[in-house]
Amino acid sequence: METILKVEKLCKDSILHEISFEMAQGEMVAVMGPSGSGKSTLLYNVSGMDQPSSGRVWLKDTEVTELTEDEKAWLRLHRMGFVFQQMNMMANLNILDNILLPAVQANRNPIRQILTAKNKGSRRELTEAARRLMQKLSISGLEERRITQVSGGQLQRACICRSMMNSPEILFADEPTGALDKSSADEVMAELVKLNREGTAILIVTHDSRIASRCNRILYLLDGRMCGELSLGALTAGTEKRREERTSRWLMEMGR
């Protein structure tokens, strides 16, 4: 299977120490570890939101660590998606317009046809695409509501819709269920699993072993070093409890 993300001896100041791993196309990988272990720092440096002290990162055949800041910004907009614990929605916009923001921004670039083969299309086409995503994530009917008029779970699903507007090759999620109750967290994770099954690679930082157990693999960080990896394989119906138990035992071995 094609490698979508390759990280080689990544270091960041005194936080990360020679982190190396690969992700295959369509894989979902969780990053776990105690607070302060460097999980979020790893995600920011791998995705080009921050520049590592040393090491190299590739998104397919593009070396992210060699790009300029403008080139990395273009890469994040067109080829990556992001979901965060803090949802960062615009309070003055309704849900639909918040979801549309990345696509509208991408569509403003006058040289987009040179930089990307995607045809971003008209406002009507973008709106139809946003509505299809909302239907897929079971939040149809919320288009005109403000962000204060929906539940936390609905708002995070809207954030996932926003992250998918430009059809990213990989989705980076930093504690996407951290601010949600158990029921809402399960709903959001179910949607991420669905997107992953449709082919989107996902790298997710989480402290929740139940969430991590839904992933294909778990990487464990301790003091900025990769010190363990658990392969769980593809998630299938009826295996959730067994995967949770296996994950819990493994985390105990890791000293959590």
matplotlib code that plots the C-alpha trace (Angstrom):
import matplotlib.pyplot as plt

x = [0.0, 1.2, 2.9, 1.1, 3.1, 6.7, 8.5, 12.2, 14.2, 12.1, 13.3, 11.8, 14.0, 14.0, 10.5, 10.8, 13.7, 14.3, 10.7, 10.3, 7.2, 5.2, 1.5, -0.1, -2.8, -6.2, -4.7, -5.9, -3.2, -3.6, -0.8, -1.0, 1.1, 1.0, 0.5, 3.7, 5.0, 4.9, 1.8, 0.4, 3.9, 4.4, 1.2, 2.0, 5.5, 4.4, 1.6, 3.8, 2.1, 5.5, 9.1, 11.1, 14.6, 15.8, 14.4, 12.3, 8.6, 7.0, 3.4, 3.6, 6.4, 6.3, 9.0, 7.0, 10.1, 11.7, 8.8, 8.5, 5.9, 3.6, 4.0, 3.2, 0.1, -1.0, -0.4, -2.4, -5.3, -5.4, -4.1, -4.6, -7.6, -7.6, -9.9, -9.1, -10.4, -11.0, -13.3, -12.3, -15.6, -16.5, -19.2, -20.5, -21.2, -23.8, -22.8, -23.0, -20.8, -18.3, -18.0, -17.6, -14.7, -11.7, -13.2, -14.0, -10.4, -9.0, -11.3, -9.9, -6.4, -6.1, -3.5, -5.2, -5.6, -1.8, -1.3, -4.0, -6.0, -9.1, -11.8, -13.1, -16.2, -18.8, -20.4, -23.4, -21.3, -19.4, -22.6, -24.0, -20.8, -21.0, -24.6, -23.7, -21.0, -23.5, -26.0, -23.2, -22.3, -26.0, -26.3, -28.6, -31.0, -28.5, -27.2, -28.6, -28.0, -25.3, -22.5, -24.2, -27.4, -26.1, -24.7, -20.9, -21.1, -23.0, -20.5, -17.5, -19.2, -19.5, -15.8, -15.1, -17.3, -15.2, -11.9, -13.2, -14.3, -11.1, -11.0, -7.8, -5.5, -4.9, -6.8, -4.9, -7.1, -5.8, -8.0, -11.1, -13.3, -11.6, -14.3, -17.2, -19.2, -19.0, -22.1, -21.0, -17.4, -18.6, -20.7, -17.8, -15.4, -17.9, -17.9, -14.1, -14.1, -16.6, -14.4, -11.3, -13.1, -13.9, -10.1, -9.1, -5.9, -6.2, -3.6, -5.3, -3.9, -5.9, -5.7, -8.8, -8.0, -11.5, -11.0, -7.5, -8.8, -10.8, -7.6, -5.5, -2.4, -1.4, 1.9, 3.0, 5.2, 7.0, 9.2, 9.3, 10.4, 8.6, 8.6, 5.9, 3.5, 0.4, -1.1, -4.9, -5.8, -9.0, -12.0, -14.9, -18.3, -18.5, -14.7, -14.9, -14.9, -12.0, -10.0, -10.6, -9.4, -6.3, -5.5, -6.0, -3.6, -1.0, -1.2, -0.7, 2.5, 3.6, 3.3, 0.2]
y = [0.0, 3.5, 5.5, 8.8, 10.2, 9.6, 11.1, 10.6, 11.5, 14.4, 16.6, 19.8, 21.7, 19.6, 18.3, 15.7, 13.4, 11.6, 10.5, 8.2, 6.5, 6.0, 6.0, 4.1, 5.5, 5.1, 4.2, 5.7, 6.1, 7.4, 9.1, 8.6, 9.4, 11.3, 15.1, 16.9, 13.9, 15.9, 14.6, 17.9, 19.2, 16.1, 16.8, 20.5, 19.7, 16.8, 19.0, 22.0, 24.2, 24.4, 23.9, 21.1, 21.6, 18.7, 15.7, 15.4, 14.9, 13.8, 13.9, 11.4, 12.8, 16.3, 17.1, 19.3, 20.3, 21.8, 24.1, 27.8, 29.1, 30.1, 26.7, 25.0, 27.2, 26.2, 22.5, 22.7, 24.4, 22.1, 18.7, 18.5, 18.8, 19.8, 19.1, 20.5, 20.2, 24.0, 24.2, 27.7, 28.5, 32.1, 33.3, 35.8, 33.1, 30.4, 26.7, 26.4, 29.5, 28.2, 24.9, 26.8, 29.0, 26.7, 26.2, 29.9, 30.7, 28.2, 29.4, 33.0, 32.0, 33.3, 30.7, 27.7, 25.9, 25.9, 24.7, 22.1, 19.9, 20.3, 22.5, 24.3, 25.4, 28.1, 29.2, 27.1, 24.0, 24.6, 25.0, 21.8, 20.0, 21.4, 20.3, 16.8, 16.6, 17.8, 15.1, 12.5, 13.6, 13.7, 17.5, 18.4, 21.1, 23.1, 25.2, 28.5, 28.1, 29.9, 28.0, 28.7, 27.1, 23.5, 20.9, 20.3, 17.0, 18.7, 21.5, 19.1, 17.3, 20.6, 21.1, 17.7, 18.9, 22.0, 20.0, 17.9, 20.7, 20.6, 16.8, 16.4, 13.5, 13.3, 14.6, 15.7, 15.6, 17.0, 15.7, 16.1, 14.5, 16.1, 18.7, 16.3, 14.0, 10.3, 10.0, 13.0, 11.7, 8.3, 10.0, 12.1, 9.1, 7.1, 9.8, 9.8, 6.0, 6.4, 8.9, 6.7, 3.7, 5.9, 6.4, 9.5, 8.9, 10.2, 11.0, 11.6, 12.7, 11.5, 10.7, 8.5, 4.8, 4.0, 6.5, 5.1, 1.5, 2.4, 3.1, 0.7, 1.5, 3.4, 5.1, 5.9, 8.9, 9.3, 12.3, 13.2, 9.7, 7.0, 4.1, 1.8, 0.8, -1.4, -2.7, -3.4, -3.9, -2.8, -2.1, -4.6, -4.9, -6.6, -6.2, -2.9, -4.3, -6.7, -3.9, -1.6, -4.4, -5.0, -1.3, -0.9, -3.9, -2.5, 1.0, -0.6, -2.2, 1.2, 2.4, 4.6]
z = [0.0, -0.9, 1.9, 2.4, 5.3, 6.2, 9.2, 9.6, 12.8, 13.6, 16.5, 18.0, 20.5, 23.7, 23.1, 20.4, 19.9, 16.6, 15.9, 12.9, 11.5, 8.3, 7.5, 4.7, 2.4, 4.1, 7.5, 10.8, 13.5, 17.0, 19.0, 22.8, 25.8, 29.1, 29.2, 28.1, 26.1, 22.8, 21.1, 19.9, 19.1, 16.9, 15.0, 14.5, 13.2, 10.9, 9.4, 8.7, 11.2, 13.0, 11.8, 13.4, 14.6, 12.4, 10.6, 7.5, 6.7, 3.4, 2.3, -0.5, -2.7, -1.3, 1.4, 3.8, 5.8, 2.7, 1.8, 2.3, 4.7, 1.8, 0.2, 3.5, 3.9, 0.4, 1.2, 4.4, 2.6, -0.4, 0.7, 4.5, 6.8, 10.5, 13.5, 16.9, 20.4, 20.3, 17.3, 16.2, 14.4, 13.5, 15.8, 13.2, 10.6, 10.5, 10.4, 6.6, 6.0, 8.6, 6.7, 3.4, 4.6, 3.5, 0.0, -0.4, 0.6, -1.8, -4.6, -4.3, -5.5, -9.1, -10.0, -8.4, -11.7, -12.0, -8.5, -8.3, -10.7, -8.6, -10.0, -7.0, -8.8, -8.2, -4.9, -5.8, -6.3, -3.1, -1.2, -2.6, -1.6, 1.9, 2.2, 1.0, 3.8, 6.4, 5.2, 5.4, 9.0, 10.0, 10.7, 7.8, 8.8, 10.9, 8.0, 9.2, 12.9, 14.8, 16.6, 20.0, 18.8, 18.3, 20.6, 21.1, 19.1, 16.3, 16.2, 16.1, 13.2, 11.4, 12.0, 10.4, 7.4, 7.2, 7.3, 4.4, 2.0, -0.1, -0.2, 1.8, 1.4, 5.1, 8.2, 11.4, 14.5, 17.8, 20.7, 18.6, 21.3, 24.3, 25.0, 24.4, 26.7, 26.1, 23.8, 21.6, 21.5, 20.3, 17.6, 16.4, 16.4, 14.4, 11.7, 11.6, 11.2, 8.4, 6.6, 7.1, 5.5, 2.5, 2.0, 4.1, 6.1, 9.7, 12.3, 15.6, 18.9, 21.9, 25.6, 25.4, 25.0, 23.7, 20.9, 20.1, 20.1, 16.9, 15.0, 13.0, 15.0, 18.2, 18.7, 22.2, 23.1, 26.4, 27.1, 23.4, 22.3, 20.4, 22.9, 21.7, 18.9, 18.9, 15.7, 16.0, 12.3, 10.7, 12.9, 12.3, 13.9, 17.2, 18.0, 19.8, 23.4, 22.6, 21.1, 24.1, 26.4, 24.4, 24.2, 28.0, 28.7, 26.3, 27.9, 31.3, 29.9, 28.6, 32.2, 31.8]

ax = plt.figure().add_subplot(projection="3d")
ax.plot(x, y, z, "-o")
ax.set_aspect("equal")
plt.show()
